Amino acid sequence: MAECEPSAHRFMDLTVPEYAYMFGFLQADGHLQQGVGQKGKLTVELNARDIALLRTFQKLTPYYSSVTERTRSTNFAETHSSATWSLCSLEARTKVNELGLPYGRKSKTIAPPLGEFSRRDYLRGVIDADGSVGYTSKGFPFVSLTTASTAIAAYLCFYAGKVTGTERSLKRNARDAIYNILYTNENAQKLAGDLYYTGCLSLERKQNAAESLGTWVRPTGMRIAPDRRRWTAHEDRVLLRLNNDAAAAKELGRTEKSCYIRLWRLRTGQVAMPTGR
């Protein structure tokens, strides 16, 4: 990690890679609590194995903050050891709040900061907190993010699209209204290589996972799936006008199955009807 000398003047200057990363992580996994009067605190609780990152946050913060550890029983494990970074300074909390970390519940309302910020460092912070990097059960590289924020999901898709050349459509999970964004194989390699560059601030285990993705080689004979062809408003209008899978497939150069599914989605309101002419 490059050295970033902490000062009250530069604290949370998001053009500084370490602060951009830290802010992304705080937005995703931090909790800003407001107490009576001017009281309150900013906290991040992680598994004790990741305590090194919290100590780095402490070093980056030119206000008093603490890192504490505790072990307790949970529903998922007989014992669970965690570490918590806590910051109470009103000046520091106000700065973080003004940048876009709300008090209280925040999962749907957080968004990328306004103004200049180090983009890949910010996104790496978000993914370190709420995402995953590694290999699927079948041994294929992946980078994923789970978020309730439309703005965060859209920004990752925009940024990753520039890096990988692959588009992703946004759709909330029907069960819990969460976005699950996934990049695999070469796209995961490209994205991980861009976000987790040498010397960056990150969770060590995810840095190691990201670096390991670079060694993956597509197995001989494994075909590359073509990018999904998006439906245009013009195609939707043709499909509705013809109202026939086979005829639409011939005119649009698509499969009958894709035309059937698209027409069904249009008729049932699962996708919006085309506008214009």
ZADO-731954 format. One record per residue (C-alpha): residue number from 1; residue in one letter; chain; y, x, z negated. Coordinates in steps of 0.1 Angstrom, whole numbers, always signed. Layout:
BEGIN
<node num="NUM" residu="a" chaine="A" Y="Y" X="X" Z="Z"/>
...
This chain:
BEGIN
<node num="1" residu="m" chaine="A" Y="+0" X="+0" Z="+0"/>
<node num="2" residu="a" chaine="A" Y="+35" X="+13" Z="+9"/>
<node num="3" residu="e" chaine="A" Y="+57" X="+18" Z="-22"/>
<node num="4" residu="c" chaine="A" Y="+82" X="-9" Z="-28"/>
<node num="5" residu="e" chaine="A" Y="+107" X="+0" Z="-55"/>
<node num="6" residu="p" chaine="A" Y="+113" X="-32" Z="-76"/>
<node num="7" residu="s" chaine="A" Y="+149" X="-42" Z="-83"/>
<node num="8" residu="a" chaine="A" Y="+165" X="-75" Z="-92"/>
<node num="9" residu="h" chaine="A" Y="+186" X="-72" Z="-60"/>
<node num="10" residu="r" chaine="A" Y="+155" X="-68" Z="-37"/>
<node num="11" residu="f" chaine="A" Y="+131" X="-90" Z="-56"/>
<node num="12" residu="m" chaine="A" Y="+114" X="-114" Z="-32"/>
<node num="13" residu="d" chaine="A" Y="+132" X="-99" Z="-1"/>
<node num="14" residu="l" chaine="A" Y="+107" X="-114" Z="+23"/>
<node num="15" residu="t" chaine="A" Y="+114" X="-88" Z="+50"/>
<node num="16" residu="v" chaine="A" Y="+96" X="-64" Z="+27"/>
<node num="17" residu="p" chaine="A" Y="+59" X="-66" Z="+35"/>
<node num="18" residu="e" chaine="A" Y="+47" X="-66" Z="-2"/>
<node num="19" residu="y" chaine="A" Y="+71" X="-94" Z="-12"/>
<node num="20" residu="a" chaine="A" Y="+62" X="-114" Z="+19"/>
<node num="21" residu="y" chaine="A" Y="+25" X="-111" Z="+10"/>
<node num="22" residu="m" chaine="A" Y="+32" X="-119" Z="-27"/>
<node num="23" residu="f" chaine="A" Y="+52" X="-150" Z="-18"/>
<node num="24" residu="g" chaine="A" Y="+25" X="-163" Z="+5"/>
<node num="25" residu="f" chaine="A" Y="+0" X="-158" Z="-22"/>
<node num="26" residu="l" chaine="A" Y="+22" X="-175" Z="-48"/>
<node num="27" residu="q" chaine="A" Y="+28" X="-205" Z="-26"/>
<node num="28" residu="a" chaine="A" Y="-10" X="-210" Z="-21"/>
<node num="29" residu="d" chaine="A" Y="-23" X="-200" Z="-56"/>
<node num="30" residu="g" chaine="A" Y="+7" X="-198" Z="-79"/>
<node num="31" residu="h" chaine="A" Y="+19" X="-225" Z="-103"/>
<node num="32" residu="l" chaine="A" Y="+55" X="-230" Z="-112"/>
<node num="33" residu="q" chaine="A" Y="+59" X="-250" Z="-143"/>
<node num="34" residu="q" chaine="A" Y="+92" X="-264" Z="-157"/>
<node num="35" residu="g" chaine="A" Y="+97" X="-268" Z="-195"/>
<node num="36" residu="v" chaine="A" Y="+124" X="-282" Z="-216"/>
<node num="37" residu="g" chaine="A" Y="+159" X="-270" Z="-208"/>
<node num="38" residu="q" chaine="A" Y="+157" X="-236" Z="-190"/>
<node num="39" residu="k" chaine="A" Y="+121" X="-229" Z="-201"/>
<node num="40" residu="g" chaine="A" Y="+93" X="-226" Z="-177"/>
<node num="41" residu="k" chaine="A" Y="+69" X="-201" Z="-162"/>
<node num="42" residu="l" chaine="A" Y="+52" X="-189" Z="-130"/>
<node num="43" residu="t" chaine="A" Y="+16" X="-181" Z="-133"/>
<node num="44" residu="v" chaine="A" Y="-14" X="-170" Z="-111"/>
<node num="45" residu="e" chaine="A" Y="-49" X="-171" Z="-125"/>
<node num="46" residu="l" chaine="A" Y="-77" X="-152" Z="-107"/>
<node num="47" residu="n" chaine="A" Y="-112" X="-141" Z="-113"/>
<node num="48" residu="a" chaine="A" Y="-111" X="-110" Z="-135"/>
<node num="49" residu="r" chaine="A" Y="-125" X="-90" Z="-106"/>
<node num="50" residu="d" chaine="A" Y="-92" X="-94" Z="-88"/>
<node num="51" residu="i" chaine="A" Y="-70" X="-82" Z="-117"/>
<node num="52" residu="a" chaine="A" Y="-57" X="-52" Z="-98"/>
<node num="53" residu="l" chaine="A" Y="-37" X="-75" Z="-75"/>
<node num="54" residu="l" chaine="A" Y="-20" X="-92" Z="-105"/>
<node num="55" residu="r" chaine="A" Y="-11" X="-58" Z="-119"/>
<node num="56" residu="t" chaine="A" Y="+5" X="-50" Z="-86"/>
<node num="57" residu="f" chaine="A" Y="+25" X="-82" Z="-88"/>
<node num="58" residu="q" chaine="A" Y="+36" X="-70" Z="-122"/>
<node num="59" residu="k" chaine="A" Y="+47" X="-37" Z="-108"/>
<node num="60" residu="l" chaine="A" Y="+66" X="-54" Z="-80"/>
<node num="61" residu="t" chaine="A" Y="+85" X="-77" Z="-104"/>
<node num="62" residu="p" chaine="A" Y="+117" X="-62" Z="-120"/>
<node num="63" residu="y" chaine="A" Y="+115" X="-88" Z="-148"/>
<node num="64" residu="y" chaine="A" Y="+92" X="-88" Z="-178"/>
<node num="65" residu="s" chaine="A" Y="+58" X="-103" Z="-169"/>
<node num="66" residu="s" chaine="A" Y="+23" X="-101" Z="-185"/>
<node num="67" residu="v" chaine="A" Y="-13" X="-99" Z="-173"/>
<node num="68" residu="t" chaine="A" Y="-38" X="-113" Z="-198"/>
<node num="69" residu="e" chaine="A" Y="-76" X="-118" Z="-196"/>
<node num="70" residu="r" chaine="A" Y="-99" X="-144" Z="-211"/>
<node num="71" residu="t" chaine="A" Y="-135" X="-155" Z="-210"/>
<node num="72" residu="r" chaine="A" Y="-145" X="-192" Z="-213"/>
<node num="73" residu="s" chaine="A" Y="-173" X="-216" Z="-204"/>
<node num="74" residu="t" chaine="A" Y="-169" X="-238" Z="-174"/>
<node num="75" residu="n" chaine="A" Y="-189" X="-265" Z="-156"/>
<node num="76" residu="f" chaine="A" Y="-199" X="-240" Z="-130"/>
<node num="77" residu="a" chaine="A" Y="-209" X="-210" Z="-151"/>
<node num="78" residu="e" chaine="A" Y="-218" X="-204" Z="-187"/>
<node num="79" residu="t" chaine="A" Y="-191" X="-178" Z="-189"/>
<node num="80" residu="h" chaine="A" Y="-162" X="-171" Z="-166"/>
<node num="81" residu="s" chaine="A" Y="-138" X="-142" Z="-170"/>
<node num="82" residu="s" chaine="A" Y="-103" X="-147" Z="-155"/>
<node num="83" residu="a" chaine="A" Y="-70" X="-128" Z="-155"/>
<node num="84" residu="t" chaine="A" Y="-35" X="-145" Z="-155"/>
<node num="85" residu="w" chaine="A" Y="-2" X="-131" Z="-145"/>
<node num="86" residu="s" chaine="A" Y="+28" X="-149" Z="-162"/>
<node num="87" residu="l" chaine="A" Y="+65" X="-146" Z="-155"/>
<node num="88" residu="c" chaine="A" Y="+90" X="-166" Z="-175"/>
<node num="89" residu="s" chaine="A" Y="+124" X="-152" Z="-163"/>
<node num="90" residu="l" chaine="A" Y="+147" X="-181" Z="-152"/>
<node num="91" residu="e" chaine="A" Y="+164" X="-159" Z="-126"/>
<node num="92" residu="a" chaine="A" Y="+131" X="-149" Z="-111"/>
<node num="93" residu="r" chaine="A" Y="+118" X="-185" Z="-111"/>
<node num="94" residu="t" chaine="A" Y="+149" X="-198" Z="-95"/>
<node num="95" residu="k" chaine="A" Y="+146" X="-172" Z="-67"/>
<node num="96" residu="v" chaine="A" Y="+110" X="-181" Z="-60"/>
<node num="97" residu="n" chaine="A" Y="+118" X="-218" Z="-62"/>
<node num="98" residu="e" chaine="A" Y="+147" X="-215" Z="-37"/>
<node num="99" residu="l" chaine="A" Y="+125" X="-196" Z="-13"/>
<node num="100" residu="g" chaine="A" Y="+100" X="-226" Z="-12"/>
<node num="101" residu="l" chaine="A" Y="+77" X="-227" Z="-41"/>
<node num="102" residu="p" chaine="A" Y="+82" X="-261" Z="-58"/>
<node num="103" residu="y" chaine="A" Y="+78" X="-269" Z="-94"/>
<node num="104" residu="g" chaine="A" Y="+46" X="-289" Z="-102"/>
<node num="105" residu="r" chaine="A" Y="+22" X="-302" Z="-75"/>
<node num="106" residu="k" chaine="A" Y="+29" X="-284" Z="-42"/>
<node num="107" residu="s" chaine="A" Y="-2" X="-283" Z="-19"/>
<node num="108" residu="k" chaine="A" Y="+11" X="-307" Z="+8"/>
<node num="109" residu="t" chaine="A" Y="+48" X="-297" Z="+6"/>
<node num="110" residu="i" chaine="A" Y="+48" X="-259" Z="+9"/>
<node num="111" residu="a" chaine="A" Y="+59" X="-244" Z="+42"/>
<node num="112" residu="p" chaine="A" Y="+67" X="-210" Z="+57"/>
<node num="113" residu="p" chaine="A" Y="+100" X="-197" Z="+44"/>
<node num="114" residu="l" chaine="A" Y="+132" X="-202" Z="+63"/>
<node num="115" residu="g" chaine="A" Y="+150" X="-171" Z="+77"/>
<node num="116" residu="e" chaine="A" Y="+135" X="-137" Z="+83"/>
<node num="117" residu="f" chaine="A" Y="+102" X="-127" Z="+67"/>
<node num="118" residu="s" chaine="A" Y="+73" X="-104" Z="+75"/>
<node num="119" residu="r" chaine="A" Y="+50" X="-129" Z="+91"/>
<node num="120" residu="r" chaine="A" Y="+16" X="-113" Z="+91"/>
<node num="121" residu="d" chaine="A" Y="+20" X="-101" Z="+55"/>
<node num="122" residu="y" chaine="A" Y="+30" X="-137" Z="+45"/>
<node num="123" residu="l" chaine="A" Y="+0" X="-152" Z="+62"/>
<node num="124" residu="r" chaine="A" Y="-23" X="-126" Z="+47"/>
<node num="125" residu="g" chaine="A" Y="-11" X="-137" Z="+13"/>
<node num="126" residu="v" chaine="A" Y="-19" X="-173" Z="+21"/>
<node num="127" residu="i" chaine="A" Y="-53" X="-164" Z="+34"/>
<node num="128" residu="d" chaine="A" Y="-61" X="-141" Z="+5"/>
<node num="129" residu="a" chaine="A" Y="-54" X="-171" Z="-18"/>
<node num="130" residu="d" chaine="A" Y="-67" X="-200" Z="+1"/>
<node num="131" residu="g" chaine="A" Y="-88" X="-186" Z="+29"/>
<node num="132" residu="s" chaine="A" Y="-120" X="-166" Z="+36"/>
<node num="133" residu="v" chaine="A" Y="-128" X="-136" Z="+56"/>
<node num="134" residu="g" chaine="A" Y="-164" X="-124" Z="+64"/>
<node num="135" residu="y" chaine="A" Y="-196" X="-134" Z="+82"/>
<node num="136" residu="t" chaine="A" Y="-212" X="-167" Z="+87"/>
<node num="137" residu="s" chaine="A" Y="-248" X="-173" Z="+76"/>
<node num="138" residu="k" chaine="A" Y="-258" X="-164" Z="+112"/>
<node num="139" residu="g" chaine="A" Y="-240" X="-131" Z="+110"/>
<node num="140" residu="f" chaine="A" Y="-209" X="-140" Z="+130"/>
<node num="141" residu="p" chaine="A" Y="-174" X="-129" Z="+120"/>
<node num="142" residu="f" chaine="A" Y="-150" X="-155" Z="+108"/>
<node num="143" residu="v" chaine="A" Y="-115" X="-160" Z="+93"/>
<node num="144" residu="s" chaine="A" Y="-107" X="-194" Z="+78"/>
<node num="145" residu="l" chaine="A" Y="-80" X="-212" Z="+59"/>
<node num="146" residu="t" chaine="A" Y="-82" X="-244" Z="+39"/>
<node num="147" residu="t" chaine="A" Y="-48" X="-260" Z="+32"/>
<node num="148" residu="a" chaine="A" Y="-33" X="-295" Z="+26"/>
<node num="149" residu="s" chaine="A" Y="+0" X="-284" Z="+41"/>
<node num="150" residu="t" chaine="A" Y="+7" X="-294" Z="+77"/>
<node num="151" residu="a" chaine="A" Y="+35" X="-268" Z="+80"/>
<node num="152" residu="i" chaine="A" Y="+12" X="-239" Z="+68"/>
<node num="153" residu="a" chaine="A" Y="-17" X="-250" Z="+90"/>
<node num="154" residu="a" chaine="A" Y="+6" X="-253" Z="+121"/>
<node num="155" residu="y" chaine="A" Y="+21" X="-220" Z="+115"/>
<node num="156" residu="l" chaine="A" Y="-12" X="-202" Z="+112"/>
<node num="157" residu="c" chaine="A" Y="-23" X="-218" Z="+145"/>
<node num="158" residu="f" chaine="A" Y="+9" X="-208" Z="+161"/>
<node num="159" residu="y" chaine="A" Y="+7" X="-172" Z="+149"/>
<node num="160" residu="a" chaine="A" Y="-31" X="-168" Z="+156"/>
<node num="161" residu="g" chaine="A" Y="-26" X="-183" Z="+190"/>
<node num="162" residu="k" chaine="A" Y="-2" X="-154" Z="+198"/>
<node num="163" residu="v" chaine="A" Y="-27" X="-128" Z="+185"/>
<node num="164" residu="t" chaine="A" Y="-60" X="-143" Z="+199"/>
<node num="165" residu="g" chaine="A" Y="-48" X="-164" Z="+229"/>
<node num="166" residu="t" chaine="A" Y="-68" X="-193" Z="+214"/>
<node num="167" residu="e" chaine="A" Y="-53" X="-227" Z="+207"/>
<node num="168" residu="r" chaine="A" Y="-63" X="-249" Z="+177"/>
<node num="169" residu="s" chaine="A" Y="-56" X="-286" Z="+173"/>
<node num="170" residu="l" chaine="A" Y="-46" X="-298" Z="+139"/>
<node num="171" residu="k" chaine="A" Y="-68" X="-325" Z="+123"/>
<node num="172" residu="r" chaine="A" Y="-72" X="-333" Z="+86"/>
<node num="173" residu="n" chaine="A" Y="-107" X="-335" Z="+72"/>
<node num="174" residu="a" chaine="A" Y="-115" X="-372" Z="+69"/>
<node num="175" residu="r" chaine="A" Y="-132" X="-368" Z="+35"/>
<node num="176" residu="d" chaine="A" Y="-103" X="-351" Z="+16"/>
<node num="177" residu="a" chaine="A" Y="-74" X="-349" Z="+40"/>
<node num="178" residu="i" chaine="A" Y="-75" X="-311" Z="+41"/>
<node num="179" residu="y" chaine="A" Y="-71" X="-289" Z="+72"/>
<node num="180" residu="n" chaine="A" Y="-100" X="-265" Z="+78"/>
<node num="181" residu="i" chaine="A" Y="-89" X="-239" Z="+103"/>
<node num="182" residu="l" chaine="A" Y="-115" X="-215" Z="+116"/>
<node num="183" residu="y" chaine="A" Y="-116" X="-185" Z="+139"/>
<node num="184" residu="t" chaine="A" Y="-149" X="-168" Z="+148"/>
<node num="185" residu="n" chaine="A" Y="-163" X="-139" Z="+167"/>
<node num="186" residu="e" chaine="A" Y="-138" X="-119" Z="+188"/>
<node num="187" residu="n" chaine="A" Y="-110" X="-142" Z="+177"/>
<node num="188" residu="a" chaine="A" Y="-118" X="-135" Z="+141"/>
<node num="189" residu="q" chaine="A" Y="-119" X="-97" Z="+148"/>
<node num="190" residu="k" chaine="A" Y="-85" X="-98" Z="+165"/>
<node num="191" residu="l" chaine="A" Y="-69" X="-119" Z="+137"/>
<node num="192" residu="a" chaine="A" Y="-84" X="-99" Z="+109"/>
<node num="193" residu="g" chaine="A" Y="-74" X="-66" Z="+125"/>
<node num="194" residu="d" chaine="A" Y="-38" X="-78" Z="+129"/>
<node num="195" residu="l" chaine="A" Y="-34" X="-93" Z="+94"/>
<node num="196" residu="y" chaine="A" Y="-54" X="-67" Z="+74"/>
<node num="197" residu="y" chaine="A" Y="-39" X="-34" Z="+87"/>
<node num="198" residu="t" chaine="A" Y="-44" X="-1" Z="+71"/>
<node num="199" residu="g" chaine="A" Y="-25" X="+4" Z="+38"/>
<node num="200" residu="c" chaine="A" Y="-14" X="-33" Z="+34"/>
<node num="201" residu="l" chaine="A" Y="-13" X="-51" Z="+1"/>
<node num="202" residu="s" chaine="A" Y="-43" X="-74" Z="-2"/>
<node num="203" residu="l" chaine="A" Y="-73" X="-83" Z="-22"/>
<node num="204" residu="e" chaine="A" Y="-96" X="-53" Z="-19"/>
<node num="205" residu="r" chaine="A" Y="-127" X="-73" Z="-13"/>
<node num="206" residu="k" chaine="A" Y="-111" X="-92" Z="+16"/>
<node num="207" residu="q" chaine="A" Y="-96" X="-60" Z="+30"/>
<node num="208" residu="n" chaine="A" Y="-131" X="-45" Z="+31"/>
<node num="209" residu="a" chaine="A" Y="-145" X="-77" Z="+47"/>
<node num="210" residu="a" chaine="A" Y="-118" X="-77" Z="+73"/>
<node num="211" residu="e" chaine="A" Y="-124" X="-40" Z="+81"/>
<node num="212" residu="s" chaine="A" Y="-162" X="-47" Z="+85"/>
<node num="213" residu="l" chaine="A" Y="-155" X="-74" Z="+111"/>
<node num="214" residu="g" chaine="A" Y="-143" X="-47" Z="+134"/>
<node num="215" residu="t" chaine="A" Y="-178" X="-32" Z="+137"/>
<node num="216" residu="w" chaine="A" Y="-193" X="-64" Z="+150"/>
<node num="217" residu="v" chaine="A" Y="-206" X="-64" Z="+186"/>
<node num="218" residu="r" chaine="A" Y="-215" X="-96" Z="+204"/>
<node num="219" residu="p" chaine="A" Y="-253" X="-97" Z="+209"/>
<node num="220" residu="t" chaine="A" Y="-266" X="-91" Z="+244"/>
<node num="221" residu="g" chaine="A" Y="-270" X="-125" Z="+261"/>
<node num="222" residu="m" chaine="A" Y="-248" X="-144" Z="+237"/>
<node num="223" residu="r" chaine="A" Y="-225" X="-164" Z="+260"/>
<node num="224" residu="i" chaine="A" Y="-188" X="-168" Z="+254"/>
<node num="225" residu="a" chaine="A" Y="-179" X="-204" Z="+249"/>
<node num="226" residu="p" chaine="A" Y="-150" X="-213" Z="+271"/>
<node num="227" residu="d" chaine="A" Y="-118" X="-225" Z="+255"/>
<node num="228" residu="r" chaine="A" Y="-116" X="-263" Z="+251"/>
<node num="229" residu="r" chaine="A" Y="-95" X="-279" Z="+278"/>
<node num="230" residu="r" chaine="A" Y="-69" X="-301" Z="+262"/>
<node num="231" residu="w" chaine="A" Y="-63" X="-336" Z="+274"/>
<node num="232" residu="t" chaine="A" Y="-28" X="-342" Z="+290"/>
<node num="233" residu="a" chaine="A" Y="-9" X="-375" Z="+290"/>
<node num="234" residu="h" chaine="A" Y="-14" X="-377" Z="+327"/>
<node num="235" residu="e" chaine="A" Y="-52" X="-374" Z="+324"/>
<node num="236" residu="d" chaine="A" Y="-52" X="-401" Z="+296"/>
<node num="237" residu="r" chaine="A" Y="-33" X="-425" Z="+319"/>
<node num="238" residu="v" chaine="A" Y="-58" X="-418" Z="+348"/>
<node num="239" residu="l" chaine="A" Y="-87" X="-424" Z="+324"/>
<node num="240" residu="l" chaine="A" Y="-72" X="-457" Z="+311"/>
<node num="241" residu="r" chaine="A" Y="-63" X="-469" Z="+347"/>
<node num="242" residu="l" chaine="A" Y="-98" X="-462" Z="+361"/>
<node num="243" residu="n" chaine="A" Y="-116" X="-473" Z="+329"/>
<node num="244" residu="n" chaine="A" Y="-148" X="-458" Z="+343"/>
<node num="245" residu="d" chaine="A" Y="-165" X="-426" Z="+330"/>
<node num="246" residu="a" chaine="A" Y="-180" X="-415" Z="+363"/>
<node num="247" residu="a" chaine="A" Y="-149" X="-422" Z="+384"/>
<node num="248" residu="a" chaine="A" Y="-126" X="-405" Z="+360"/>
<node num="249" residu="a" chaine="A" Y="-149" X="-375" Z="+357"/>
<node num="250" residu="k" chaine="A" Y="-148" X="-371" Z="+395"/>
<node num="251" residu="e" chaine="A" Y="-111" X="-374" Z="+398"/>
<node num="252" residu="l" chaine="A" Y="-102" X="-353" Z="+367"/>
<node num="253" residu="g" chaine="A" Y="-129" X="-326" Z="+372"/>
<node num="254" residu="r" chaine="A" Y="-144" X="-333" Z="+337"/>
<node num="255" residu="t" chaine="A" Y="-178" X="-343" Z="+325"/>
<node num="256" residu="e" chaine="A" Y="-187" X="-380" Z="+322"/>
<node num="257" residu="k" chaine="A" Y="-195" X="-374" Z="+285"/>
<node num="258" residu="s" chaine="A" Y="-160" X="-360" Z="+278"/>
<node num="259" residu="c" chaine="A" Y="-144" X="-389" Z="+296"/>
<node num="260" residu="y" chaine="A" Y="-165" X="-414" Z="+277"/>
<node num="261" residu="i" chaine="A" Y="-156" X="-399" Z="+243"/>
<node num="262" residu="r" chaine="A" Y="-119" X="-396" Z="+252"/>
<node num="263" residu="l" chaine="A" Y="-117" X="-432" Z="+264"/>
<node num="264" residu="w" chaine="A" Y="-134" X="-444" Z="+233"/>
<node num="265" residu="r" chaine="A" Y="-110" X="-425" Z="+211"/>
<node num="266" residu="l" chaine="A" Y="-80" X="-440" Z="+230"/>
<node num="267" residu="r" chaine="A" Y="-94" X="-475" Z="+228"/>
<node num="268" residu="t" chaine="A" Y="-102" X="-472" Z="+190"/>
<node num="269" residu="g" chaine="A" Y="-68" X="-456" Z="+181"/>
<node num="270" residu="q" chaine="A" Y="-83" X="-423" Z="+171"/>
<node num="271" residu="v" chaine="A" Y="-58" X="-406" Z="+194"/>
<node num="272" residu="a" chaine="A" Y="-24" X="-419" Z="+204"/>
<node num="273" residu="m" chaine="A" Y="-19" X="-437" Z="+237"/>
<node num="274" residu="p" chaine="A" Y="+0" X="-416" Z="+263"/>
<node num="275" residu="t" chaine="A" Y="+37" X="-422" Z="+267"/>
<node num="276" residu="g" chaine="A" Y="+58" X="-420" Z="+298"/>
<node num="277" residu="r" chaine="A" Y="+46" X="-424" Z="+333"/>
